[in-house]
Amino acid sequence: MFIYDFEISFDNNMAERDLRHVKSKQKISGCFRSDKGQEGYLDIKSIILSLKKQCRDSFSVIKNIFENPPVTMM
């Protein structure tokens, strides 16, 4: 199918591509300094990757999250 439609990826390896960013970050800096920093990085990265897959503007959505934080119930 990917021969006829260039929008379709020629492999089915999206999960590995999503993890590649984390491994590159870990390789460059050596490690994450804290668990909280690592969780924050992964949260933001997952939001950006999800928005990219949905063809949405990640900057405006993240800006909206900070301007109108979601209400959490405890």
All heavy atoms as a GROMACS GRO file, in nm:
protein
  606
    1MET      N    1   0.081  -0.120   0.000
    1MET     CA    2   0.000   0.000   0.000
    1MET      C    3   0.086   0.127   0.000
    1MET      O    4   0.050   0.226  -0.061
    1MET     CB    5  -0.092  -0.005   0.122
    1MET     CG    6  -0.196   0.099   0.121
    1MET     SD    7  -0.313   0.064  -0.008
    1MET     CE    8  -0.430   0.187   0.019
    2PHE      N    9   0.202   0.121   0.068
    2PHE     CA   10   0.286   0.241   0.077
    2PHE      C   11   0.347   0.279  -0.058
    2PHE      O   12   0.394   0.391  -0.074
    2PHE     CB   13   0.396   0.223   0.182
    2PHE     CG   14   0.497   0.116   0.150
    2PHE    CD1   15   0.608   0.144   0.072
    2PHE    CD2   16   0.481  -0.012   0.200
    2PHE    CE1   17   0.701   0.046   0.044
    2PHE    CE2   18   0.574  -0.110   0.172
    2PHE     CZ   19   0.683  -0.081   0.094
    3ILE      N   20   0.348   0.188  -0.153
    3ILE     CA   21   0.401   0.220  -0.286
    3ILE      C   22   0.309   0.320  -0.357
    3ILE      O   23   0.355   0.408  -0.429
    3ILE     CB   24   0.417   0.092  -0.370
    3ILE    CG1   25   0.524   0.004  -0.307
    3ILE    CG2   26   0.453   0.125  -0.514
    3ILE    CD1   27   0.535  -0.134  -0.370
    4TYR      N   28   0.180   0.307  -0.334
    4TYR     CA   29   0.082   0.394  -0.400
    4TYR      C   30   0.050   0.519  -0.322
    4TYR      O   31   0.015   0.621  -0.379
    4TYR     CB   32  -0.048   0.315  -0.425
    4TYR     CG   33  -0.024   0.189  -0.505
    4TYR    CD1   34  -0.032   0.064  -0.445
    4TYR    CD2   35   0.010   0.195  -0.639
    4TYR    CE1   36  -0.009  -0.051  -0.517
    4TYR    CE2   37   0.035   0.080  -0.712
    4TYR     CZ   38   0.025  -0.043  -0.651
    4TYR     OH   39   0.049  -0.156  -0.722
    5ASP      N   40   0.061   0.511  -0.190
    5ASP     CA   41   0.026   0.625  -0.104
    5ASP      C   42   0.147   0.657  -0.015
    5ASP      O   43   0.178   0.582   0.078
    5ASP     CB   44  -0.096   0.591  -0.018
    5ASP     CG   45  -0.147   0.710   0.060
    5ASP    OD1   46  -0.088   0.820   0.050
    5ASP    OD2   47  -0.247   0.693   0.132
    6PHE      N   48   0.214   0.769  -0.042
    6PHE     CA   49   0.335   0.803   0.032
    6PHE      C   50   0.306   0.850   0.175
    6PHE      O   51   0.400   0.869   0.253
    6PHE     CB   52   0.415   0.908  -0.044
    6PHE     CG   53   0.471   0.857  -0.173
    6PHE    CD1   54   0.430   0.911  -0.293
    6PHE    CD2   55   0.562   0.754  -0.175
    6PHE    CE1   56   0.482   0.864  -0.413
    6PHE    CE2   57   0.614   0.706  -0.293
    6PHE     CZ   58   0.574   0.761  -0.414
    7GLU      N   59   0.181   0.868   0.210
    7GLU     CA   60   0.145   0.904   0.348
    7GLU      C   61   0.159   0.784   0.441
    7GLU      O   62   0.173   0.799   0.561
    7GLU     CB   63   0.000   0.956   0.354
    7GLU     CG   64  -0.021   1.086   0.280
    7GLU     CD   65   0.042   1.204   0.351
    7GLU    OE1   66   0.034   1.211   0.474
    7GLU    OE2   67   0.102   1.288   0.282
    8ILE      N   68   0.155   0.665   0.386
    8ILE     CA   69   0.162   0.543   0.466
    8ILE      C   70   0.307   0.504   0.484
    8ILE      O   71   0.384   0.498   0.388
    8ILE     CB   72   0.084   0.429   0.396
    8ILE    CG1   73  -0.064   0.467   0.386
    8ILE    CG2   74   0.102   0.297   0.471
    8ILE    CD1   75  -0.145   0.371   0.305
    9SER      N   76   0.344   0.476   0.607
    9SER     CA   77   0.482   0.438   0.637
    9SER      C   78   0.511   0.298   0.582
    9SER      O   79   0.424   0.211   0.582
    9SER     CB   80   0.502   0.438   0.788
    9SER     OG   81   0.631   0.396   0.821
   10PHE      N   82   0.633   0.277   0.536
   10PHE     CA   83   0.667   0.147   0.479
   10PHE      C   84   0.698   0.042   0.585
   10PHE      O   85   0.721  -0.074   0.554
   10PHE     CB   86   0.782   0.159   0.379
   10PHE     CG   87   0.913   0.200   0.440
   10PHE    CD1   88   1.003   0.106   0.482
   10PHE    CD2   89   0.945   0.333   0.453
   10PHE    CE1   90   1.124   0.144   0.538
   10PHE    CE2   91   1.065   0.372   0.508
   10PHE     CZ   92   1.155   0.277   0.551
   11ASP      N   93   0.701   0.081   0.709
   11ASP     CA   94   0.716  -0.017   0.817
   11ASP      C   95   0.610   0.009   0.923
   11ASP      O   96   0.541   0.108   0.922
   11ASP     CB   97   0.856  -0.013   0.876
   11ASP     CG   98   0.886   0.118   0.946
   11ASP    OD1   99   0.801   0.208   0.944
   11ASP    OD2  100   0.996   0.130   1.001
   12ASN      N  101   0.600  -0.083   1.013
   12ASN     CA  102   0.501  -0.072   1.120
   12ASN      C  103   0.574  -0.059   1.252
   12ASN      O  104   0.550  -0.134   1.344
   12ASN     CB  105   0.409  -0.194   1.118
   12ASN     CG  106   0.287  -0.175   1.203
   12ASN    OD1  107   0.255  -0.064   1.242
   12ASN    ND2  108   0.219  -0.283   1.235
   13ASN      N  109   0.662   0.038   1.261
   13ASN     CA  110   0.749   0.047   1.376
   13ASN      C  111   0.736   0.181   1.448
   13ASN      O  112   0.834   0.240   1.489
   13ASN     CB  113   0.893   0.027   1.328
   13ASN     CG  114   0.976  -0.046   1.428
   13ASN    OD1  115   0.930  -0.072   1.538
   13ASN    ND2  116   1.098  -0.078   1.393
   14MET      N  117   0.616   0.230   1.460
   14MET     CA  118   0.591   0.362   1.520
   14MET      C  119   0.632   0.364   1.668
   14MET      O  120   0.689   0.464   1.715
   14MET     CB  121   0.444   0.399   1.507
   14MET     CG  122   0.416   0.542   1.546
   14MET     SD  123   0.502   0.662   1.447
   14MET     CE  124   0.400   0.667   1.305
   15ALA      N  125   0.610   0.256   1.741
   15ALA     CA  126   0.645   0.255   1.883
   15ALA      C  127   0.796   0.268   1.902
   15ALA      O  128   0.842   0.341   1.991
   15ALA     CB  129   0.596   0.126   1.947
   16GLU      N  130   0.873   0.202   1.819
   16GLU     CA  131   1.018   0.213   1.830
   16GLU      C  132   1.066   0.354   1.797
   16GLU      O  133   1.154   0.408   1.862
   16GLU     CB  134   1.086   0.112   1.737
   16GLU     CG  135   1.237   0.110   1.753
   16GLU     CD  136   1.303   0.005   1.669
   16GLU    OE1  137   1.248  -0.106   1.659
   16GLU    OE2  138   1.409   0.036   1.611
   17ARG      N  139   1.005   0.415   1.698
   17ARG     CA  140   1.042   0.553   1.663
   17ARG      C  141   1.008   0.649   1.776
   17ARG      O  142   1.081   0.745   1.801
   17ARG     CB  143   0.971   0.596   1.536
   17ARG     CG  144   1.046   0.550   1.414
   17ARG     CD  145   0.986   0.612   1.291
   17ARG     NE  146   0.924   0.502   1.218
   17ARG     CZ  147   0.818   0.511   1.143
   17ARG    NH1  148   0.758   0.625   1.126
   17ARG    NH2  149   0.769   0.407   1.083
   18ASP      N  150   0.898   0.624   1.845
   18ASP     CA  151   0.860   0.711   1.957
   18ASP      C  152   0.959   0.699   2.072
   18ASP      O  153   0.986   0.796   2.142
   18ASP     CB  154   0.719   0.677   2.006
   18ASP     CG  155   0.612   0.719   1.908
   18ASP    OD1  156   0.643   0.796   1.814
   18ASP    OD2  157   0.497   0.675   1.924
   19LEU      N  158   1.015   0.581   2.094
   19LEU     CA  159   1.110   0.561   2.203
   19LEU      C  160   1.250   0.610   2.168
   19LEU      O  161   1.330   0.635   2.256
   19LEU     CB  162   1.118   0.413   2.240
   19LEU     CG  163   0.997   0.356   2.311
   19LEU    CD1  164   1.012   0.206   2.330
   19LEU    CD2  165   0.977   0.423   2.445
   20ARG      N  166   1.280   0.625   2.042
   20ARG     CA  167   1.414   0.666   1.999
   20ARG      C  168   1.453   0.802   2.058
   20ARG      O  169   1.567   0.825   2.094
   20ARG     CB  170   1.420   0.670   1.847
   20ARG     CG  171   1.560   0.680   1.795
   20ARG     CD  172   1.567   0.662   1.646
   20ARG     NE  173   1.522   0.530   1.609
   20ARG     CZ  174   1.449   0.504   1.500
   20ARG    NH1  175   1.417   0.601   1.418
   20ARG    NH2  176   1.411   0.382   1.472
   21HIS      N  177   1.357   0.893   2.072
   21HIS     CA  178   1.386   1.026   2.128
   21HIS      C  179   1.435   1.014   2.272
   21HIS      O  180   1.526   1.085   2.313
   21HIS     CB  181   1.261   1.114   2.126
   21HIS     CG  182   1.211   1.141   1.989
   21HIS    ND1  183   1.271   1.231   1.905
   21HIS    CD2  184   1.106   1.090   1.920
   21HIS    CE1  185   1.204   1.234   1.791
   21HIS    NE2  186   1.104   1.149   1.797
   22VAL      N  187   1.374   0.925   2.348
   22VAL     CA  188   1.411   0.909   2.489
   22VAL      C  189   1.552   0.853   2.499
   22VAL      O  190   1.634   0.900   2.579
   22VAL     CB  191   1.312   0.816   2.561
   22VAL    CG1  192   1.354   0.791   2.704
   22VAL    CG2  193   1.173   0.876   2.557
   23LYS      N  194   1.584   0.753   2.418
   23LYS     CA  195   1.718   0.694   2.422
   23LYS      C  196   1.823   0.795   2.377
   23LYS      O  197   1.932   0.799   2.434
   23LYS     CB  198   1.724   0.569   2.334
   23LYS     CG  199   1.641   0.453   2.386
   23LYS     CD  200   1.672   0.418   2.529
   23LYS     CE  201   1.803   0.347   2.544
   23LYS     NZ  202   1.834   0.311   2.683
   24SER      N  203   1.792   0.878   2.278
   24SER     CA  204   1.887   0.980   2.234
   24SER      C  205   1.912   1.082   2.344
   24SER      O  206   2.026   1.120   2.369
   24SER     CB  207   1.834   1.051   2.110
   24SER     OG  208   1.821   0.962   2.004
   25LYS      N  209   1.807   1.125   2.411
   25LYS     CA  210   1.820   1.221   2.521
   25LYS      C  211   1.905   1.160   2.632
   25LYS      O  212   1.992   1.227   2.688
   25LYS     CB  213   1.680   1.257   2.573
   25LYS     CG  214   1.679   1.332   2.703
   25LYS     CD  215   1.690   1.479   2.682
   25LYS     CE  216   1.663   1.550   2.812
   25LYS     NZ  217   1.760   1.652   2.837
   26GLN      N  218   1.880   1.034   2.663
   26GLN     CA  219   1.955   0.966   2.768
   26GLN      C  220   2.102   0.951   2.729
   26GLN      O  221   2.191   0.968   2.812
   26GLN     CB  222   1.893   0.829   2.792
   26GLN     CG  223   1.919   0.769   2.925
   26GLN     CD  224   1.838   0.643   2.945
   26GLN    OE1  225   1.799   0.576   2.852
   26GLN    NE2  226   1.812   0.612   3.070
   27LYS      N  227   2.129   0.923   2.603
   27LYS     CA  228   2.266   0.907   2.556
   27LYS      C  229   2.343   1.039   2.561
   27LYS      O  230   2.459   1.043   2.601
   27LYS     CB  231   2.264   0.858   2.411
   27LYS     CG  232   2.327   0.727   2.389
   27LYS     CD  233   2.326   0.699   2.240
   27LYS     CE  234   2.326   0.550   2.218
   27LYS     NZ  235   2.331   0.515   2.079
   28ILE      N  236   2.279   1.146   2.519
   28ILE     CA  237   2.347   1.276   2.511
   28ILE      C  238   2.380   1.330   2.650
   28ILE      O  239   2.491   1.372   2.677
   28ILE     CB  240   2.260   1.378   2.433
   28ILE    CG1  241   2.256   1.337   2.286
   28ILE    CG2  242   2.314   1.519   2.448
   28ILE    CD1  243   2.153   1.412   2.205
   29SER      N  244   2.281   1.326   2.740
   29SER     CA  245   2.304   1.384   2.872
   29SER      C  246   2.356   1.282   2.972
   29SER      O  247   2.393   1.318   3.083
   29SER     CB  248   2.176   1.448   2.925
   29SER     OG  249   2.074   1.351   2.935
   30GLY      N  250   2.358   1.155   2.936
   30GLY     CA  251   2.410   1.052   3.026
   30GLY      C  252   2.303   0.988   3.111
   30GLY      O  253   2.303   0.868   3.133
   31CYS      N  254   2.212   1.069   3.161
   31CYS     CA  255   2.103   1.016   3.243
   31CYS      C  256   2.004   1.130   3.270
   31CYS      O  257   2.030   1.244   3.242
   31CYS     CB  258   2.155   0.961   3.375
   31CYS     SG  259   2.229   1.086   3.482
   32PHE      N  260   1.892   1.094   3.326
   32PHE     CA  261   1.799   1.195   3.375
   32PHE      C  262   1.837   1.222   3.520
   32PHE      O  263   1.868   1.130   3.596
   32PHE     CB  264   1.654   1.144   3.365
   32PHE     CG  265   1.603   1.141   3.224
   32PHE    CD1  266   1.604   1.024   3.151
   32PHE    CD2  267   1.553   1.255   3.165
   32PHE    CE1  268   1.557   1.021   3.021
   32PHE    CE2  269   1.506   1.254   3.035
   32PHE     CZ  270   1.508   1.136   2.964
   33ARG      N  271   1.835   1.347   3.560
   33ARG     CA  272   1.882   1.384   3.694
   33ARG      C  273   1.786   1.342   3.805
   33ARG      O  274   1.828   1.317   3.917
   33ARG     CB  275   1.907   1.534   3.702
   33ARG     CG  276   2.010   1.582   3.605
   33ARG     CD  277   2.146   1.531   3.642
   33ARG     NE  278   2.245   1.578   3.548
   33ARG     CZ  279   2.356   1.514   3.521
   33ARG    NH1  280   2.382   1.400   3.579
   33ARG    NH2  281   2.441   1.562   3.435
   34SER      N  282   1.658   1.336   3.774
   34SER     CA  283   1.561   1.296   3.876
   34SER      C  284   1.445   1.223   3.810
   34SER      O  285   1.423   1.235   3.689
   34SER     CB  286   1.509   1.418   3.952
   34SER     OG  287   1.429   1.497   3.866
   35ASP      N  288   1.372   1.148   3.890
   35ASP     CA  289   1.254   1.078   3.838
   35ASP      C  290   1.148   1.178   3.794
   35ASP      O  291   1.080   1.158   3.694
   35ASP     CB  292   1.196   0.984   3.944
   35ASP     CG  293   1.285   0.863   3.967
   35ASP    OD1  294   1.367   0.830   3.878
   35ASP    OD2  295   1.274   0.800   4.074
   36LYS      N  296   1.135   1.287   3.870
   36LYS     CA  297   1.036   1.389   3.836
   36LYS      C  298   1.069   1.456   3.702
   36LYS      O  299   0.981   1.480   3.621
   36LYS     CB  300   1.028   1.494   3.947
   36LYS     CG  301   0.915   1.590   3.932
   36LYS     CD  302   0.904   1.682   4.052
   36LYS     CE  303   0.787   1.776   4.035
   36LYS     NZ  304   0.773   1.865   4.149
   37GLY      N  305   1.196   1.483   3.678
   37GLY     CA  306   1.239   1.541   3.551
   37GLY      C  307   1.214   1.447   3.435
   37GLY      O  308   1.171   1.487   3.327
   38GLN      N  309   1.240   1.319   3.458
   38GLN     CA  310   1.216   1.219   3.355
   38GLN      C  311   1.067   1.207   3.324
   38GLN      O  312   1.028   1.201   3.207
   38GLN     CB  313   1.270   1.084   3.400
   38GLN     CG  314   1.252   0.974   3.299
   38GLN     CD  315   1.311   0.842   3.346
   38GLN    OE1  316   1.362   0.831   3.456
   38GLN    NE2  317   1.302   0.742   3.263
   39GLU      N  318   0.985   1.206   3.426
   39GLU     CA  319   0.840   1.197   3.406
   39GLU      C  320   0.788   1.320   3.331
   39GLU      O  321   0.703   1.307   3.242
   39GLU     CB  322   0.769   1.182   3.540
   39GLU     CG  323   0.790   1.047   3.605
   39GLU     CD  324   0.734   1.040   3.745
   39GLU    OE1  325   0.662   1.134   3.788
   39GLU    OE2  326   0.761   0.940   3.813
   40GLY      N  327   0.837   1.438   3.366
   40GLY     CA  328   0.795   1.559   3.296
   40GLY      C  329   0.835   1.556   3.149
   40GLY      O  330   0.755   1.591   3.062
   41TYR      N  331   0.957   1.513   3.123
   41TYR     CA  332   1.004   1.502   2.984
   41TYR      C  333   0.917   1.406   2.906
   41TYR      O  334   0.874   1.435   2.794
   41TYR     CB  335   1.150   1.457   2.983
   41TYR     CG  336   1.204   1.432   2.845
   41TYR    CD1  337   1.246   1.537   2.765
   41TYR    CD2  338   1.212   1.303   2.793
   41TYR    CE1  339   1.295   1.516   2.637
   41TYR    CE2  340   1.261   1.281   2.666
   41TYR     CZ  341   1.302   1.386   2.589
   41TYR     OH  342   1.349   1.365   2.463
   42LEU      N  343   0.887   1.290   2.965
   42LEU     CA  344   0.806   1.190   2.896
   42LEU      C  345   0.662   1.236   2.876
   42LEU      O  346   0.601   1.206   2.773
   42LEU     CB  347   0.811   1.057   2.972
   42LEU     CG  348   0.947   0.989   2.975
   42LEU    CD1  349   0.944   0.866   3.065
   42LEU    CD2  350   0.993   0.952   2.836
   43ASP      N  351   0.608   1.309   2.972
   43ASP     CA  352   0.472   1.361   2.958
   43ASP      C  353   0.463   1.458   2.840
   43ASP      O  354   0.375   1.446   2.754
   43ASP     CB  355   0.427   1.434   3.085
   43ASP     CG  356   0.395   1.339   3.199
   43ASP    OD1  357   0.379   1.218   3.173
   43ASP    OD2  358   0.388   1.386   3.314
   44ILE      N  359   0.556   1.553   2.835
   44ILE     CA  360   0.556   1.651   2.727
   44ILE      C  361   0.583   1.585   2.593
   44ILE      O  362   0.517   1.614   2.493
   44ILE     CB  363   0.658   1.762   2.756
   44ILE    CG1  364   0.613   1.846   2.877
   44ILE    CG2  365   0.678   1.852   2.634
   44ILE    CD1  366   0.715   1.941   2.929
   45LYS      N  367   0.676   1.490   2.590
   45LYS     CA  368   0.709   1.422   2.466
   45LYS      C  369   0.589   1.341   2.416
   45LYS      O  370   0.562   1.338   2.295
   45LYS     CB  371   0.829   1.329   2.489
   45LYS     CG  372   0.894   1.286   2.364
   45LYS     CD  373   0.957   1.406   2.297
   45LYS     CE  374   1.023   1.366   2.170
   45LYS     NZ  375   1.063   1.476   2.088
   46SER      N  376   0.516   1.276   2.505
   46SER     CA  377   0.399   1.198   2.462
   46SER      C  378   0.288   1.288   2.408
   46SER      O  379   0.221   1.252   2.311
   46SER     CB  380   0.347   1.109   2.576
   46SER     OG  381   0.290   1.187   2.678
   47ILE      N  382   0.272   1.406   2.468
   47ILE     CA  383   0.173   1.500   2.419
   47ILE      C  384   0.211   1.547   2.278
   47ILE      O  385   0.127   1.547   2.186
   47ILE     CB  386   0.160   1.622   2.513
   47ILE    CG1  387   0.095   1.580   2.645
   47ILE    CG2  388   0.079   1.734   2.448
   47ILE    CD1  389   0.100   1.686   2.753
   48ILE      N  390   0.338   1.582   2.260
   48ILE     CA  391   0.384   1.631   2.128
   48ILE      C  392   0.368   1.522   2.022
   48ILE      O  393   0.320   1.548   1.912
   48ILE     CB  394   0.528   1.680   2.137
   48ILE    CG1  395   0.534   1.808   2.221
   48ILE    CG2  396   0.587   1.704   1.999
   48ILE    CD1  397   0.673   1.854   2.255
   49LEU      N  398   0.408   1.399   2.054
   49LEU     CA  399   0.397   1.290   1.956
   49LEU      C  400   0.251   1.259   1.922
   49LEU      O  401   0.218   1.232   1.806
   49LEU     CB  402   0.468   1.166   2.007
   49LEU     CG  403   0.620   1.175   2.011
   49LEU    CD1  404   0.680   1.053   2.081
   49LEU    CD2  405   0.677   1.187   1.871
   50SER      N  406   0.164   1.263   2.022
   50SER     CA  407   0.021   1.238   1.996
   50SER      C  408  -0.038   1.346   1.906
   50SER      O  409  -0.114   1.316   1.813
   50SER     CB  410  -0.057   1.232   2.127
   50SER     OG  411  -0.014   1.123   2.204
   51LEU      N  412  -0.004   1.471   1.934
   51LEU     CA  413  -0.055   1.581   1.852
   51LEU      C  414  -0.001   1.575   1.711
   51LEU      O  415  -0.072   1.606   1.615
   51LEU     CB  416  -0.020   1.715   1.918
   51LEU     CG  417  -0.092   1.743   2.049
   51LEU    CD1  418  -0.031   1.865   2.117
   51LEU    CD2  419  -0.240   1.760   2.027
   52LYS      N  420   0.124   1.534   1.697
   52LYS     CA  421   0.183   1.521   1.563
   52LYS      C  422   0.109   1.415   1.482
   52LYS      O  423   0.082   1.434   1.364
   52LYS     CB  424   0.331   1.484   1.577
   52LYS     CG  425   0.406   1.479   1.447
   52LYS     CD  426   0.553   1.448   1.472
   52LYS     CE  427   0.628   1.442   1.343
   52LYS     NZ  428   0.770   1.407   1.366
   53LYS      N  429   0.073   1.304   1.547
   53LYS     CA  430  -0.001   1.198   1.478
   53LYS      C  431  -0.141   1.244   1.439
   53LYS      O  432  -0.198   1.195   1.343
   53LYS     CB  433  -0.010   1.074   1.565
   53LYS     CG  434   0.122   1.004   1.581
   53LYS     CD  435   0.112   0.890   1.679
   53LYS     CE  436   0.250   0.837   1.711
   53LYS     NZ  437   0.246   0.740   1.820
   54GLN      N  438  -0.196   1.338   1.516
   54GLN     CA  439  -0.329   1.391   1.488
   54GLN      C  440  -0.324   1.512   1.395
   54GLN      O  441  -0.426   1.575   1.368
   54GLN     CB  442  -0.398   1.431   1.619
   54GLN     CG  443  -0.424   1.316   1.712
   54GLN     CD  444  -0.474   1.363   1.847
   54GLN    OE1  445  -0.506   1.481   1.867
   54GLN    NE2  446  -0.480   1.272   1.942
   55CYS      N  447  -0.205   1.547   1.348
   55CYS     CA  448  -0.184   1.664   1.260
   55CYS      C  449  -0.234   1.793   1.323
   55CYS      O  450  -0.297   1.876   1.258
   55CYS     CB  451  -0.250   1.641   1.124
   55CYS     SG  452  -0.184   1.501   1.034
   56ARG      N  453  -0.205   1.809   1.451
   56ARG     CA  454  -0.244   1.931   1.522
   56ARG      C  455  -0.119   2.009   1.562
   56ARG      O  456  -0.011   1.954   1.573
   56ARG     CB  457  -0.325   1.895   1.647
   56ARG     CG  458  -0.456   1.828   1.611
   56ARG     CD  459  -0.536   1.786   1.731
   56ARG     NE  460  -0.571   1.902   1.812
   56ARG     CZ  461  -0.620   1.889   1.935
   56ARG    NH1  462  -0.639   1.771   1.989
   56ARG    NH2  463  -0.652   1.996   2.003
   57ASP      N  464  -0.136   2.138   1.584
   57ASP     CA  465  -0.026   2.226   1.621
   57ASP      C  466   0.008   2.207   1.769
   57ASP      O  467  -0.071   2.245   1.857
   57ASP     CB  468  -0.065   2.372   1.593
   57ASP     CG  469   0.044   2.469   1.631
   57ASP    OD1  470   0.162   2.431   1.622
   57ASP    OD2  471   0.011   2.581   1.669
   58SER      N  472   0.123   2.148   1.796
   58SER     CA  473   0.159   2.116   1.934
   58SER      C  474   0.184   2.241   2.018
   58SER      O  475   0.149   2.244   2.136
   58SER     CB  476   0.281   2.024   1.938
   58SER     OG  477   0.389   2.081   1.871
   59PHE      N  478   0.242   2.345   1.959
   59PHE     CA  479   0.271   2.467   2.035
   59PHE      C  480   0.144   2.529   2.091
   59PHE      O  481   0.137   2.562   2.209
   59PHE     CB  482   0.346   2.568   1.949
   59PHE     CG  483   0.378   2.695   2.022
   59PHE    CD1  484   0.480   2.699   2.115
   59PHE    CD2  485   0.303   2.810   2.001
   59PHE    CE1  486   0.509   2.815   2.185
   59PHE    CE2  487   0.330   2.926   2.069
   59PHE     CZ  488   0.434   2.929   2.162
   60SER      N  489   0.042   2.544   2.008
   60SER     CA  490  -0.081   2.609   2.054
   60SER      C  491  -0.154   2.524   2.158
   60SER      O  492  -0.212   2.578   2.252
   60SER     CB  493  -0.174   2.641   1.936
   60SER     OG  494  -0.213   2.524   1.872
   61VAL      N  495  -0.150   2.393   2.143
   61VAL     CA  496  -0.218   2.306   2.241
   61VAL      C  497  -0.146   2.311   2.376
   61VAL      O  498  -0.210   2.324   2.480
   61VAL     CB  499  -0.227   2.161   2.188
   61VAL    CG1  500  -0.280   2.068   2.296
   61VAL    CG2  501  -0.316   2.155   2.065
   62ILE      N  502  -0.013   2.303   2.374
   62ILE     CA  503   0.062   2.310   2.500
   62ILE      C  504   0.046   2.448   2.564
   62ILE      O  505   0.031   2.459   2.686
   62ILE     CB  506   0.210   2.275   2.477
   62ILE    CG1  507   0.221   2.127   2.442
   62ILE    CG2  508   0.294   2.308   2.600
   62ILE    CD1  509   0.358   2.081   2.403
   63LYS      N  510   0.044   2.552   2.484
   63LYS     CA  511   0.021   2.687   2.536
   63LYS      C  512  -0.117   2.694   2.603
   63LYS      O  513  -0.131   2.749   2.712
   63LYS     CB  514   0.029   2.788   2.422
   63LYS     CG  515   0.008   2.931   2.464
   63LYS     CD  516   0.017   3.023   2.345
   63LYS     CE  517  -0.029   3.161   2.385
   63LYS     NZ  518  -0.054   3.246   2.270
   64ASN      N  519  -0.215   2.634   2.540
   64ASN     CA  520  -0.350   2.630   2.596
   64ASN      C  521  -0.355   2.552   2.728
   64ASN      O  522  -0.427   2.590   2.820
   64ASN     CB  523  -0.447   2.569   2.495
   64ASN     CG  524  -0.591   2.580   2.539
   64ASN    OD1  525  -0.627   2.673   2.612
   64ASN    ND2  526  -0.672   2.486   2.497
   65ILE      N  527  -0.277   2.445   2.738
   65ILE     CA  528  -0.273   2.367   2.862
   65ILE      C  529  -0.221   2.453   2.976
   65ILE      O  530  -0.275   2.449   3.088
   65ILE     CB  531  -0.186   2.241   2.845
   65ILE    CG1  532  -0.256   2.141   2.753
   65ILE    CG2  533  -0.155   2.176   2.979
   65ILE    CD1  534  -0.170   2.022   2.713
   66PHE      N  535  -0.117   2.534   2.950
   66PHE     CA  536  -0.062   2.618   3.057
   66PHE      C  537  -0.153   2.736   3.089
   66PHE      O  538  -0.159   2.780   3.203
   66PHE     CB  539   0.078   2.668   3.019
   66PHE     CG  540   0.184   2.563   3.038
   66PHE    CD1  541   0.238   2.498   2.930
   66PHE    CD2  542   0.226   2.529   3.165
   66PHE    CE1  543   0.335   2.401   2.947
   66PHE    CE2  544   0.322   2.431   3.184
   66PHE     CZ  545   0.377   2.367   3.075
   67GLU      N  546  -0.223   2.788   2.989
   67GLU     CA  547  -0.313   2.901   3.015
   67GLU      C  548  -0.442   2.856   3.081
   67GLU      O  549  -0.499   2.928   3.161
   67GLU     CB  550  -0.345   2.972   2.883
   67GLU     CG  551  -0.228   3.049   2.827
   67GLU     CD  552  -0.256   3.110   2.691
   67GLU    OE1  553  -0.360   3.077   2.630
   67GLU    OE2  554  -0.174   3.191   2.646
   68ASN      N  555  -0.490   2.737   3.049
   68ASN     CA  556  -0.614   2.682   3.105
   68ASN      C  557  -0.587   2.542   3.156
   68ASN      O  558  -0.623   2.444   3.090
   68ASN     CB  559  -0.724   2.678   2.998
   68ASN     CG  560  -0.745   2.812   2.932
   68ASN    OD1  561  -0.763   2.911   2.997
   68ASN    ND2  562  -0.738   2.814   2.800
   69PRO      N  563  -0.522   2.530   3.272
   69PRO     CA  564  -0.488   2.396   3.320
   69PRO      C  565  -0.613   2.309   3.343
   69PRO      O  566  -0.716   2.362   3.387
   69PRO     CB  567  -0.414   2.421   3.451
   69PRO     CG  568  -0.440   2.561   3.487
   69PRO     CD  569  -0.486   2.634   3.366
   70PRO      N  570  -0.604   2.180   3.311
   70PRO     CA  571  -0.718   2.093   3.332
   70PRO      C  572  -0.748   2.078   3.482
   70PRO      O  573  -0.658   2.080   3.565
   70PRO     CB  574  -0.675   1.960   3.272
   70PRO     CG  575  -0.528   1.968   3.258
   70PRO     CD  576  -0.491   2.111   3.253
   71VAL      N  577  -0.874   2.064   3.514
   71VAL     CA  578  -0.916   2.047   3.652
   71VAL      C  579  -0.901   1.900   3.687
   71VAL      O  580  -0.949   1.812   3.617
   71VAL     CB  581  -1.063   2.091   3.671
   71VAL    CG1  582  -1.108   2.067   3.813
   71VAL    CG2  583  -1.079   2.236   3.632
   72THR      N  584  -0.829   1.872   3.797
   72THR     CA  585  -0.812   1.733   3.840
   72THR      C  586  -0.891   1.711   3.969
   72THR      O  587  -0.897   1.800   4.055
   72THR     CB  588  -0.664   1.700   3.865
   72THR    OG1  589  -0.612   1.791   3.963
   72THR    CG2  590  -0.584   1.712   3.737
   73MET      N  591  -0.949   1.598   3.978
   73MET     CA  592  -1.026   1.564   4.099
   73MET      C  593  -0.946   1.465   4.181
   73MET      O  594  -0.889   1.372   4.129
   73MET     CB  595  -1.161   1.506   4.060
   73MET     CG  596  -1.239   1.599   3.970
   73MET     SD  597  -1.408   1.550   3.959
   73MET     CE  598  -1.478   1.649   4.087
   74MET      N  599  -0.942   1.488   4.309
   74MET     CA  600  -0.868   1.397   4.398
   74MET      C  601  -0.960   1.313   4.478
   74MET      O  602  -1.062   1.332   4.514
   74MET     CB  603  -0.776   1.476   4.488
   74MET     CG  604  -0.672   1.550   4.412
   74MET     SD  605  -0.536   1.576   4.521
   74MET     CE  606  -0.405   1.568   4.409
   0.00000   0.00000   0.00000
